[in-house]
Amino acid sequence: MIIINLAVFFFLPFTLGALVVAAVSGKKASCFNIWERIAFSFPLGLGLLAITMYLLDLAGVPVTLINIAIVLFTYYAILIGYLLFTKALNRPFLSIPKPSFDLDWQERILFLLISLKVLFAFFSALVKPMIDVDAFQFYSIVAKGLYYKHTLLTPYISTYIGGKPPFPFLAQGWVLIGLQTTNDAWLKILSPILFISLLVLFYNVLRKSVTRKISLLFTFMLSSLPFLLYHTTTAYADVPVTFYFTVSCLYLFRFLKDFYDRPAERNYAPLAISLIMAAVTVWAKHAGLMLAGANILTLLIFLFSQRKQLYVKEIKGIASIIFILFLLITPLIVPRVNFLIGTLSGLTGHNDVAVQAIAKNVVDVPISERTVKIGQIFTGKLFLYSDWHLTWALLLVSLLFFFRRALAVPQRYLLCVLVLAVMSVFVQFESSGVFVWLLDGTLFDRLVMNEVPLALFVSAQIIGHQ
């Protein structure tokens, strides 16, 4: 029975994601190889599934397996109809390439080490009990409430959500609904799946610019980051927001690279994937709003700089893709704007009474003193702690010795996203309501984790650029 439940849990969102990728790709299915499409499908489908569950709940429809399945099969019918109408179900989309093992001994070692990290992540996540306080105090309770009550809107359950973005609660609720169980251990299966998908997509995008050996080396470095690997075995929301933001950045870069390298064959499928992932980022965590904003702002800078090179038809196409992003985040606009206003008001120490009660005397710390303290902690934790190995030092060295490559197109846009994302961490900690969590050491690494894969990718692009 568990095998059937696992199949339901995995293949319903996987099929939705695969069909969306096919629809986005159109007749240019070859723009994504089979490994990318496989790695995209479950996370993309999971994000859209979570949004669907949220909308069902708002509409007063019980969030049950049968109701979810009915809506998903409706999606399938619409997407398959569209694919048949546009004749997009062509051979490149359906073909499965023959496996190739022409790796040299160094590449084989790197591949083996990456595989061991993935196996460790799955084993550790599924074998160890749930020991993380916030995971079982909030996410687990809400997921079980959704499973039993088929809604998140009851006062008891809403208390544990506390205004946070609903994706982690909905995704974990889907685990219980899909598997038809309340076993807490299964709630941790999502992070390892996102982890292996991140490694596959990271490697494939990197491989477009650098050699296979360097791509494998940096993918191994990503897989071995201690703090990321630890959180891959938990049920926190940090791995999902890191995954969706990173993939959004990777495929924004992929779009920009193709734009400059192949101007006669401009392909907007990577941009569509990037913005859908950015939308799910907003649903994943409070910080997702600023992270997605960094992507959108960079895209707008690019579009403004290339406005004379774009045809009216292309501008309309890009505008429609951006419209889809805003359509996906529309249900969360009001609470996310309220969060942004609260963060900005916290820069002056004018938080609400609840925040002041938590922060106590921290609200009275001048912003200049907060900035100095933040800088000290940033410097120490980024360069002197082992959570990220030498990732940030490597980035700094890359920028110092290969600054011309870093400022060349399209790397400059990737660097722009990274700078904006890191600045967003500063802005959040400058807020007196969040500053207190910087001082007690419970939040810094979790916020910085969002930017670490991107920092590693930027370093790889600068050092290994062909």
C-alpha positions as CSV (number, residue, x, y, z in Angstrom):
1,M,0.0,0.0,0.0
2,I,2.8,2.4,0.8
3,I,4.2,2.0,-2.7
4,I,0.8,3.0,-4.2
5,N,0.6,6.0,-1.8
6,L,4.2,7.0,-2.7
7,A,3.3,6.9,-6.4
8,V,0.2,9.1,-5.8
9,F,2.2,11.5,-3.7
10,F,5.0,11.8,-6.3
11,F,3.4,11.4,-9.7
12,L,0.4,13.7,-9.3
13,P,2.6,16.9,-8.9
14,F,5.3,15.4,-11.2
15,T,2.9,15.0,-14.0
16,L,1.5,18.5,-13.6
17,G,5.1,19.9,-13.6
18,A,6.1,17.9,-16.7
19,L,3.1,19.1,-18.6
20,V,3.7,22.7,-17.6
21,V,7.3,22.4,-18.7
22,A,6.2,20.9,-22.0
23,A,3.6,23.7,-22.5
24,V,6.2,26.4,-21.7
25,S,8.8,24.8,-24.0
26,G,6.4,24.6,-26.9
27,K,8.0,23.2,-30.1
28,K,11.5,23.9,-28.7
29,A,11.4,21.0,-26.2
30,S,15.1,20.4,-26.8
31,C,15.9,23.6,-25.0
32,F,15.7,21.5,-21.8
33,N,17.4,18.1,-21.7
34,I,15.7,15.1,-20.2
35,W,17.5,15.5,-16.8
36,E,16.4,19.1,-16.5
37,R,12.8,18.2,-17.3
38,I,12.8,15.4,-14.7
39,A,14.4,17.7,-12.1
40,F,11.9,20.5,-12.9
41,S,8.7,18.5,-12.9
42,F,8.1,17.6,-9.2
43,P,9.2,20.9,-7.6
44,L,7.3,22.9,-10.2
45,G,4.2,20.7,-9.9
46,L,4.5,20.8,-6.1
47,G,4.5,24.6,-6.1
48,L,1.4,24.8,-8.4
49,L,-0.3,22.1,-6.4
50,A,0.2,24.1,-3.2
51,I,-1.3,27.2,-4.8
52,T,-4.2,25.0,-6.0
53,M,-4.8,23.7,-2.5
54,Y,-4.8,27.2,-1.1
55,L,-7.4,28.4,-3.6
56,L,-9.6,25.3,-2.9
57,D,-9.5,26.2,0.7
58,L,-10.4,29.9,0.1
59,A,-13.3,28.7,-2.1
60,G,-14.6,26.6,0.8
61,V,-13.9,23.3,-1.0
62,P,-12.5,20.6,1.4
63,V,-8.8,20.0,0.7
64,T,-9.0,16.2,0.3
65,L,-7.2,13.8,-2.0
66,I,-10.2,13.3,-4.3
67,N,-10.9,17.0,-4.7
68,I,-7.2,17.7,-5.4
69,A,-7.1,14.9,-7.9
70,I,-10.2,16.2,-9.7
71,V,-8.6,19.7,-10.1
72,L,-5.3,18.2,-11.2
73,F,-6.9,16.0,-13.8
74,T,-8.7,19.1,-15.1
75,Y,-5.3,20.8,-15.4
76,Y,-4.0,17.7,-17.2
77,A,-6.8,17.8,-19.7
78,I,-6.3,21.5,-20.5
79,L,-2.5,21.2,-20.8
80,I,-2.7,18.0,-23.0
81,G,-5.3,19.7,-25.2
82,Y,-3.0,22.7,-25.6
83,L,0.0,20.5,-26.4
84,L,-2.0,18.6,-29.0
85,F,-3.4,21.8,-30.5
86,T,0.1,23.4,-30.8
87,K,1.7,20.0,-31.8
88,A,4.3,20.5,-29.0
89,L,4.3,16.8,-28.1
90,N,7.1,16.1,-30.4
91,R,9.9,13.5,-30.4
92,P,12.5,15.6,-28.5
93,F,10.1,16.0,-25.6
94,L,9.3,12.3,-25.4
95,S,12.7,10.8,-26.2
96,I,15.0,9.4,-23.5
97,P,18.7,9.6,-24.3
98,K,21.0,6.7,-23.9
99,P,23.0,6.9,-20.7
100,S,26.7,7.9,-21.2
101,F,29.5,6.9,-18.8
102,D,32.5,8.4,-20.6
103,L,33.8,10.0,-17.4
104,D,37.5,10.1,-16.5
105,W,38.6,8.9,-13.1
106,Q,38.4,12.3,-11.5
107,E,34.9,12.9,-12.8
108,R,33.8,9.4,-11.6
109,I,35.1,10.2,-8.1
110,L,33.2,13.5,-8.1
111,F,30.0,11.8,-9.3
112,L,30.4,9.1,-6.6
113,L,30.9,11.7,-3.9
114,I,27.8,13.7,-5.0
115,S,25.8,10.4,-5.1
116,L,26.9,9.6,-1.5
117,K,25.8,13.0,-0.3
118,V,22.4,12.5,-1.9
119,L,22.0,9.0,-0.3
120,F,23.0,10.5,3.1
121,A,20.4,13.2,2.7
122,F,17.6,10.7,2.0
123,F,18.7,8.2,4.6
124,S,19.1,10.8,7.4
125,A,15.9,12.6,6.6
126,L,13.7,9.5,6.6
127,V,15.4,7.5,9.4
128,K,15.9,10.1,12.1
129,P,12.8,11.3,14.1
130,M,11.7,14.9,13.8
131,I,13.7,16.7,16.4
132,D,13.5,20.3,15.2
133,V,11.3,22.4,17.4
134,D,9.7,24.7,14.9
135,A,9.1,21.8,12.5
136,F,6.9,19.8,14.9
137,Q,5.6,22.8,16.8
138,F,4.2,24.6,13.7
139,Y,4.6,22.8,10.4
140,S,3.7,19.3,11.6
141,I,0.7,20.5,13.6
142,V,-0.7,22.5,10.6
143,A,0.0,19.7,8.1
144,K,-1.9,17.2,10.4
145,G,-4.7,19.8,10.9
146,L,-5.0,20.1,7.1
147,Y,-5.1,16.3,6.8
148,Y,-7.8,15.8,9.4
149,K,-9.9,19.0,9.0
150,H,-9.3,19.5,5.2
151,T,-8.8,23.3,5.7
152,L,-6.3,25.8,7.1
153,L,-9.0,28.4,7.9
154,T,-10.0,27.1,11.4
155,P,-8.9,29.5,14.2
156,Y,-6.8,26.7,15.9
157,I,-4.8,25.9,12.8
158,S,-4.4,29.6,11.7
159,T,-2.8,30.3,15.1
160,Y,0.1,28.1,14.2
161,I,0.5,29.6,10.7
162,G,0.9,33.0,12.3
163,G,0.7,34.9,9.0
164,K,3.6,33.0,7.4
165,P,3.5,32.2,3.7
166,P,1.5,29.0,3.3
167,F,3.6,26.9,0.9
168,P,5.6,24.9,3.6
169,F,2.3,24.0,5.4
170,L,0.5,23.1,2.2
171,A,3.4,21.1,0.8
172,Q,3.8,19.1,4.0
173,G,0.0,18.7,4.1
174,W,0.2,17.2,0.6
175,V,2.7,14.7,1.9
176,L,0.2,13.4,4.5
177,I,-2.7,13.6,2.1
178,G,-0.9,11.9,-0.7
179,L,0.6,9.2,1.5
180,Q,-2.5,8.9,3.6
181,T,-0.5,8.9,6.8
182,T,0.3,11.1,9.8
183,N,3.8,9.8,10.2
184,D,6.1,12.8,10.9
185,A,9.1,11.2,9.4
186,W,7.6,11.4,5.9
187,L,7.3,15.2,6.2
188,K,11.1,15.4,5.7
189,I,11.0,13.7,2.3
190,L,10.4,17.0,0.5
191,S,13.8,18.6,1.2
192,P,15.9,15.7,-0.1
193,I,13.9,15.6,-3.3
194,L,14.4,19.4,-3.7
195,F,18.1,18.9,-2.9
196,I,18.7,16.3,-5.6
197,S,16.7,18.5,-8.1
198,L,18.8,21.5,-7.2
199,L,22.1,19.5,-7.9
200,V,20.8,18.3,-11.3
201,L,19.7,21.8,-12.4
202,F,22.8,23.5,-11.0
203,Y,25.0,21.1,-12.9
204,N,23.1,21.4,-16.2
205,V,23.0,25.2,-16.2
206,L,26.6,25.4,-15.3
207,R,27.5,22.9,-18.0
208,K,26.3,25.3,-20.6
209,S,29.3,27.6,-19.8
210,V,32.1,25.6,-18.3
211,T,33.7,22.2,-18.7
212,R,32.1,19.0,-17.3
213,K,34.9,18.6,-14.7
214,I,34.4,22.1,-13.3
215,S,30.7,21.6,-13.4
216,L,31.0,18.4,-11.4
217,L,33.5,20.0,-9.0
218,F,31.2,22.9,-8.1
219,T,28.2,20.7,-7.9
220,F,30.0,18.5,-5.4
221,M,31.0,21.7,-3.5
222,L,27.3,22.6,-3.4
223,S,26.3,19.1,-2.2
224,S,28.8,19.2,0.6
225,L,27.9,22.5,2.3
226,P,27.4,21.5,5.9
227,F,24.5,23.8,6.8
228,L,22.6,23.1,3.6
229,L,23.1,19.4,4.0
230,Y,21.8,19.5,7.5
231,H,18.7,21.4,6.6
232,T,18.1,19.0,3.8
233,T,17.3,16.4,6.5
234,T,14.8,18.7,8.3
235,A,11.2,19.8,7.6
236,Y,11.9,23.5,7.8
237,A,11.0,26.0,5.1
238,D,14.6,27.0,4.4
239,V,15.4,24.4,1.7
240,P,12.3,25.1,-0.3
241,V,12.9,28.8,-0.5
242,T,16.6,28.3,-1.3
243,F,15.7,25.8,-4.0
244,Y,13.0,28.0,-5.7
245,F,15.1,31.2,-5.5
246,T,18.2,29.5,-6.8
247,V,16.5,27.8,-9.7
248,S,14.8,31.1,-10.6
249,C,18.2,32.8,-10.7
250,L,19.8,29.9,-12.7
251,Y,17.2,30.0,-15.4
252,L,17.1,33.8,-15.5
253,F,20.9,33.5,-16.2
254,R,20.2,30.8,-18.8
255,F,17.7,33.1,-20.6
256,L,20.2,36.0,-20.6
257,K,23.1,33.8,-21.8
258,D,21.0,32.4,-24.7
259,F,19.9,36.0,-25.5
260,Y,23.4,37.2,-26.0
261,D,25.0,34.0,-27.4
262,R,22.2,33.1,-29.8
263,P,20.3,36.3,-30.7
264,A,18.8,34.7,-33.8
265,E,17.2,31.9,-31.8
266,R,15.8,33.7,-28.7
267,N,14.0,31.3,-26.4
268,Y,11.8,32.5,-23.6
269,A,11.1,29.1,-22.0
270,P,13.9,29.5,-19.4
271,L,12.5,33.0,-18.5
272,A,9.0,31.5,-18.0
273,I,10.5,28.8,-15.7
274,S,12.5,31.4,-13.9
275,L,9.5,33.6,-13.1
276,I,7.2,30.7,-12.1
277,M,9.9,29.6,-9.7
278,A,10.2,33.2,-8.4
279,A,6.4,33.2,-7.8
280,V,6.7,30.0,-5.7
281,T,9.6,31.7,-3.8
282,V,7.1,34.3,-2.6
283,W,4.8,31.5,-1.3
284,A,7.7,29.8,0.5
285,K,8.9,32.2,3.1
286,H,8.7,35.9,4.2
287,A,12.2,36.5,2.7
288,G,10.9,35.1,-0.7
289,L,9.3,38.4,-1.5
290,M,12.6,40.3,-1.4
291,L,14.4,37.4,-3.2
292,A,11.9,37.3,-6.0
293,G,12.1,41.1,-6.1
294,A,15.9,40.9,-6.7
295,N,15.2,38.7,-9.7
296,I,12.5,40.9,-11.1
297,L,14.4,44.1,-10.6
298,T,17.4,42.6,-12.4
299,L,15.2,41.5,-15.3
300,L,13.8,45.0,-15.6
301,I,17.3,46.5,-15.6
302,F,18.2,44.1,-18.5
303,L,15.0,44.9,-20.4
304,F,15.6,48.6,-20.1
305,S,19.2,48.2,-21.3
306,Q,18.1,46.1,-24.3
307,R,14.9,48.0,-25.1
308,K,16.2,48.9,-28.6
309,Q,17.1,45.3,-29.4
310,L,13.6,43.9,-28.6
311,Y,10.8,43.6,-31.0
312,V,7.3,44.6,-30.0
313,K,6.2,41.0,-30.2
314,E,9.0,39.9,-27.8
315,I,8.1,42.7,-25.4
316,K,4.5,41.5,-25.3
317,G,5.7,37.9,-24.8
318,I,7.9,38.9,-21.8
319,A,5.1,41.1,-20.4
320,S,2.7,38.1,-20.5
321,I,5.2,35.9,-18.7
322,I,5.6,38.6,-16.0
323,F,1.8,38.8,-15.8
324,I,1.6,35.1,-15.1
325,L,4.1,35.6,-12.2
326,F,1.9,38.4,-10.7
327,L,-1.2,36.2,-11.2
328,L,0.4,33.4,-9.2
329,I,1.2,35.6,-6.3
330,T,-2.0,37.7,-6.3
331,P,-3.6,35.7,-3.4
332,L,-0.6,36.7,-1.2
333,I,-0.2,40.3,-2.3
334,V,-1.9,41.9,0.8
335,P,-0.1,39.9,3.6
336,R,3.3,40.1,1.8
337,V,2.9,43.9,1.4
338,N,2.1,44.1,5.1
339,F,5.3,42.1,5.8
340,L,7.3,44.5,3.7
341,I,5.8,47.6,5.4
342,G,6.5,46.0,8.8
343,T,10.1,45.4,7.8
344,L,10.6,48.9,6.6
345,S,9.0,50.4,9.7
346,G,11.3,48.3,11.8
347,L,14.3,50.1,10.3
348,T,13.3,53.1,12.5
349,G,12.3,50.9,15.4
350,H,8.6,51.6,15.0
351,N,7.4,48.0,15.3
352,D,4.0,47.0,16.7
353,V,3.6,46.1,20.4
354,A,4.0,42.4,19.8
355,V,7.4,42.9,18.1
356,Q,8.6,45.3,20.8
357,A,7.7,42.8,23.5
358,I,10.0,40.3,21.8
359,A,12.8,42.6,20.9
360,K,12.6,44.4,24.3
361,N,15.5,46.9,24.5
362,V,16.7,46.1,20.9
363,V,14.1,48.4,19.4
364,D,16.0,51.4,20.9
365,V,19.3,50.5,19.3
366,P,20.2,53.2,16.7
367,I,20.3,52.0,13.1
368,S,24.0,52.9,12.8
369,E,24.9,50.6,15.7
370,R,22.8,47.9,14.3
371,T,24.6,48.2,10.9
372,V,28.0,47.9,12.6
373,K,26.9,44.8,14.6
374,I,25.4,43.2,11.5
375,G,28.7,43.8,9.6
376,Q,30.7,42.2,12.3
377,I,28.5,39.1,12.5
378,F,28.4,38.9,8.7
379,T,32.1,39.0,8.4
380,G,32.7,36.4,11.1
381,K,30.1,33.9,10.1
382,L,30.7,34.1,6.3
383,F,34.5,33.7,6.5
384,L,35.4,32.2,9.8
385,Y,32.7,29.5,10.4
386,S,32.5,26.2,8.6
387,D,28.9,26.3,7.6
388,W,29.8,27.3,4.1
389,H,33.4,26.0,3.9
390,L,35.2,28.6,1.7
391,T,32.3,29.6,-0.5
392,W,32.3,33.3,0.3
393,A,36.1,33.5,0.3
394,L,36.1,31.9,-3.1
395,L,33.6,34.4,-4.4
396,L,35.7,37.3,-3.0
397,V,38.9,35.9,-4.6
398,S,37.0,35.4,-7.9
399,L,35.8,39.0,-8.0
400,L,39.2,40.4,-7.1
401,F,41.3,38.4,-9.7
402,F,38.7,38.1,-12.5
403,F,36.7,41.2,-12.1
404,R,36.4,41.8,-15.9
405,R,34.8,38.4,-16.3
406,A,32.5,39.2,-13.4
407,L,31.3,42.4,-15.0
408,A,30.9,41.0,-18.5
409,V,27.5,40.1,-19.8
410,P,25.5,38.1,-18.8
411,Q,27.6,37.5,-15.5
412,R,27.0,41.1,-14.5
413,Y,23.2,40.5,-14.2
414,L,23.8,37.4,-12.1
415,L,26.1,39.4,-9.8
416,C,23.4,42.1,-9.6
417,V,20.9,39.5,-8.3
418,L,23.4,38.2,-5.8
419,V,24.2,41.7,-4.5
420,L,20.5,42.6,-4.2
421,A,19.7,39.3,-2.4
422,V,22.5,39.9,0.1
423,M,21.3,43.4,0.6
424,S,17.9,42.1,1.4
425,V,19.4,40.1,4.3
426,F,20.9,43.3,5.6
427,V,17.5,45.1,5.3
428,Q,15.7,42.4,7.2
429,F,18.3,42.4,10.0
430,E,18.2,46.2,10.2
431,S,14.6,45.9,11.2
432,S,14.5,45.9,15.0
433,G,12.0,43.0,14.9
434,V,14.4,40.7,13.2
435,F,17.7,42.1,14.7
436,V,17.0,40.3,17.9
437,W,17.2,37.0,16.1
438,L,20.6,37.9,14.7
439,L,21.9,38.5,18.2
440,D,20.8,35.1,19.5
441,G,22.2,33.3,16.4
442,T,19.1,31.4,15.3
443,L,18.3,33.1,12.0
444,F,21.5,34.4,10.3
445,D,22.7,31.2,8.6
446,R,19.1,30.3,7.5
447,L,18.7,33.6,5.7
448,V,22.1,33.5,4.2
449,M,21.6,29.9,2.9
450,N,19.3,31.4,0.3
451,E,22.2,33.1,-1.4
452,V,24.9,30.5,-1.0
453,P,24.2,28.3,-4.0
454,L,24.0,31.5,-6.1
455,A,27.3,32.7,-4.7
456,L,28.9,29.3,-5.6
457,F,27.4,29.5,-9.1
458,V,28.7,33.0,-9.7
459,S,32.2,31.8,-8.6
460,A,32.0,28.9,-11.0
461,Q,31.0,31.2,-13.9
462,I,33.8,33.6,-13.2
463,I,36.6,31.0,-12.7
464,G,35.5,28.4,-15.2
465,H,34.2,30.7,-18.0
466,Q,35.3,29.3,-21.4
